[in-house]
């Protein structure tokens, strides 16, 4: 089974699923995590998103359309997992026909998605998992990703380029590599459409992410990885790298024929 990080590199925006919205009554699966308030507009989904972010927790959203056997079975799997992860995650169940939840349904673009559907959101707002119809607890658990994975996913989902700087005090050319990334982001052509993320290769939490990027966690030199939406590694630079070298790769690849940013190299929804 592929890790969630490896899946991220292939498809970050897994929420753009096709389906058919069928009006359904709001039946029994209308609950939230214990103690969760409802937003002023009456949306439990919006309240859950806000509360999870404030508390530094993941949020698992169970979207459903019909109170059929499949939805009931998957809800049992979902609830069993949520009962085990109370320290790290909140949850909410959303019937997509509920007009009060339309902002949440529209935000995640799931109105026509196959149901039931679980969407997992990291504390920073990155969508780390989207899985429909049938799933296991193990698949839901894949939604928990490393801190740097979540940072990269959020930037890529915001249609930005990512310069991932793999370095620490032991790697060679650390300052030169970091300066090259900062100089690239300082360029007016790329500033609004670029995020610079640093990752310590010795951090065990990031080992899976680095393996997916094919970067050795024992690298003696700083490595700078250029990622473009939706999650494609464009180039990797070992050692010192200049802004001009990064620009050359960007202009030959994701931004060929145009500028970065909305309407440019970063794809629209």
C-alpha positions in Angstrom: 0.0 0.0 0.0 1.3 3.4 -0.9 1.7 5.9 1.9 -0.5 9.0 2.0 2.6 11.1 1.2 3.3 9.2 -2.0 -0.3 9.6 -3.0 0.0 13.3 -2.4 2.7 13.7 -5.0 0.5 12.0 -7.6 -2.8 13.7 -6.8 -3.1 16.5 -4.2 -6.5 17.8 -5.1 -8.4 14.5 -4.7 -11.5 16.3 -3.7 -12.6 17.1 -7.3 -14.7 14.0 -7.5 -17.7 13.5 -9.8 -21.1 12.5 -8.5 -24.8 13.2 -8.5 -26.4 15.4 -5.8 -29.7 13.8 -4.7 -31.8 15.6 -2.1 -32.2 13.5 1.0 -33.8 14.0 4.4 -31.6 14.8 7.3 -31.8 11.6 9.3 -29.8 10.1 12.2 -26.2 10.9 11.2 -26.4 14.6 12.1 -23.8 14.9 14.9 -20.5 16.6 15.7 -17.6 15.9 18.1 -18.6 16.4 21.7 -18.8 20.0 22.9 -18.6 21.5 19.5 -20.6 24.8 19.0 -22.6 25.7 16.0 -21.6 28.7 13.9 -23.8 31.9 14.0 -25.1 30.9 10.5 -26.1 27.5 11.8 -23.5 25.5 9.9 -21.9 22.8 12.0 -19.4 22.2 9.3 -18.0 25.8 9.4 -18.0 25.7 13.2 -16.0 22.4 13.2 -13.5 23.7 10.7 -12.9 26.8 12.8 -12.7 24.9 16.1 -10.2 22.3 14.7 -7.9 24.9 13.3 -7.9 26.9 16.6 -7.2 23.7 18.6 -4.4 22.5 16.2 -6.3 19.3 15.3 -7.2 17.5 12.2 -10.8 17.6 11.1 -12.5 14.6 9.5 -15.7 15.4 7.6 -18.2 12.6 6.8 -20.3 13.8 3.9 -23.4 11.7 3.1 -26.4 11.8 0.8 -28.7 9.0 1.7 -29.2 7.1 4.9 -28.7 3.8 3.1 -26.8 0.6 4.2 -23.5 1.7 2.6 -23.6 5.0 4.4 -24.5 3.4 7.7 -21.7 0.8 7.4 -19.1 3.3 6.5 -20.3 5.6 9.3 -19.6 2.8 11.8 -16.0 2.5 10.5 -15.7 6.3 10.6 -17.0 6.6 14.1 -14.8 3.8 15.4 -11.8 5.6 14.1 -12.8 9.0 15.5 -13.3 7.5 19.0 -9.7 6.4 18.9 -8.3 9.7 17.7 -9.9 12.2 20.0 -6.6 13.7 21.0 -5.5 14.6 17.5 -8.7 15.0 15.5 -12.2 16.4 15.6 -15.0 15.2 13.3 -18.3 16.3 11.9 -21.1 14.5 9.9 -22.6 16.6 7.1 -25.7 15.7 5.1 -25.1 17.4 1.8 -28.8 18.3 1.2 -28.8 20.4 4.4 -29.0 24.0 3.1 -27.2 25.3 6.2 -24.2 23.2 5.1 -24.1 24.6 1.5 -21.0 26.7 2.2 -19.1 23.7 3.3 -20.3 21.5 0.5 -19.4 24.2 -2.1 -16.1 24.9 -0.5 -14.9 21.3 -0.9 -16.7 20.9 -4.2 -18.4 17.7 -3.2 -22.0 18.3 -4.3 -21.7 15.8 -7.1 -19.2 13.4 -5.5 -19.8 9.7 -4.8 -21.2 9.2 -1.3 -20.4 8.6 1.5 -17.2 10.6 1.4 -14.7 11.5 4.0 -12.5 14.6 3.7 -9.6 15.1 6.1 -8.2 18.6 6.7 -5.0 19.3 8.5 -4.8 22.1 11.1 -3.2 24.4 8.5 -6.1 23.9 6.1 -4.5 21.4 3.8 -6.7 18.6 2.5 -4.8 15.5 3.3 -7.3 12.8 2.3 -10.4 12.4 0.2 -11.9 8.9 0.1 -15.4 7.9 -1.1 -17.9 5.1 -1.0 -15.9 2.4 0.9 -12.9 2.7 3.1 -11.1 1.2 6.1 -9.8 2.7 9.3 -6.3 2.2 8.0 -7.0 4.3 5.0 -8.5 7.0 7.1 -5.4 7.0 9.3 -3.3 7.8 6.2 -4.7 11.3 6.4 -2.3 12.2 9.2 0.8 13.5 7.5 4.0 15.1 8.6 4.2 18.9 9.3 6.2 19.6 6.1 4.0 17.4 4.0 1.0 19.5 5.2 2.8 22.7 4.5 3.6 21.6 1.0 0.1 20.3 0.3 -1.5 23.6 1.5 0.7 25.6 -0.8 0.2 23.3 -3.8 -3.6 23.4 -3.2 -3.4 27.2 -3.2 -1.8 26.8 -6.7 1.6 27.9 -5.6 5.1 26.7 -6.4 7.0 25.1 -3.5 10.7 25.4 -3.0 11.4 22.6 -0.4 14.8 23.2 1.2 16.1 20.0 2.7 18.9 21.0 5.0 20.2 21.4 8.6 23.3 22.5 10.4 25.2 19.4 9.2 24.5 19.7 5.4 26.9 21.5 3.2 26.0 24.6 1.2 23.0 25.2 3.5 23.1 29.0 3.4 23.8 29.2 -0.3 20.9 26.9 -1.1 18.5 28.8 1.2 19.6 32.1 -0.2 18.9 31.0 -3.8 15.3 29.9 -2.7 14.8 33.2 -0.9 16.1 35.2 -3.9 13.6 33.4 -6.2 10.7 34.2 -3.9 11.8 37.8 -3.7 11.5 38.2 -7.5 8.3 40.1 -8.2 7.4 37.6 -11.0 7.2 34.7 -8.6 6.7 36.1 -5.1 2.9 35.7 -4.8 3.0 32.2 -6.3 5.8 30.7 -4.3 6.3 29.2 -0.8 9.6 28.4 0.7 9.5 25.4 3.1 12.4 24.1 5.0 12.7 20.5 6.2 15.3 18.9 8.4 16.4 15.6 6.8 17.1 14.1 10.2 13.5 14.6 11.3 12.1 11.1 11.5 8.6 12.4 11.0 9.6 13.5 7.5 11.3 10.2 6.4 8.3 9.0 4.3 8.0 12.4 2.6 11.7 12.4 1.7 11.5 8.9 0.4 8.6 9.8 -1.9 10.7 12.7 -3.2 13.7 10.3 -3.6 15.8 12.5 -1.4 18.3 10.6 0.9 17.7 11.6 4.6 21.4 11.2 5.1 22.3 13.6 2.3 25.6 15.4 3.0 24.6 18.4 1.0 21.5 20.6 1.1 18.9 19.7 -1.5 16.3 22.1 -2.9 13.3 20.5 -4.5 11.0 22.4 -6.8 7.3 21.3 -6.7 4.5 22.6 -8.9 0.7 22.1 -8.7 -0.9 19.7 -8.4 2.1 17.9 -6.7 4.7 17.3 -9.4 8.4 17.4 -8.6 9.9 19.6 -11.3 13.6 19.6 -10.3 16.0 18.9 -7.5 19.2 20.9 -6.9 22.0 19.4 -4.8 24.2 21.8 -3.0 24.3 25.5 -3.8 21.6 26.9 -6.2 21.1 30.3 -7.6 17.9 32.1 -8.3 18.7 32.0 -12.0 19.0 28.3 -12.0 15.6 27.9 -10.4 14.1 30.4 -12.8 15.4 28.5 -15.8 13.7 25.3 -14.5 10.5 27.1 -13.8 10.3 28.9 -17.2 11.2 25.6 -19.0 8.5 23.7 -17.1 5.5 24.8 -15.1 5.6 28.4 -16.2 6.6 27.9 -19.8 5.1 30.6 -21.9 3.7 32.7 -19.1 4.0 34.0 -15.5 3.3 32.1 -12.3 0.2 32.8 -10.3 -3.6 32.9 -11.0 -4.2 32.6 -14.7 -0.6 31.7 -15.2 1.4 28.5 -14.7 -0.6 27.3 -11.7 -3.7 25.5 -13.0 -7.2 26.7 -12.1 -9.7 24.4 -10.7 
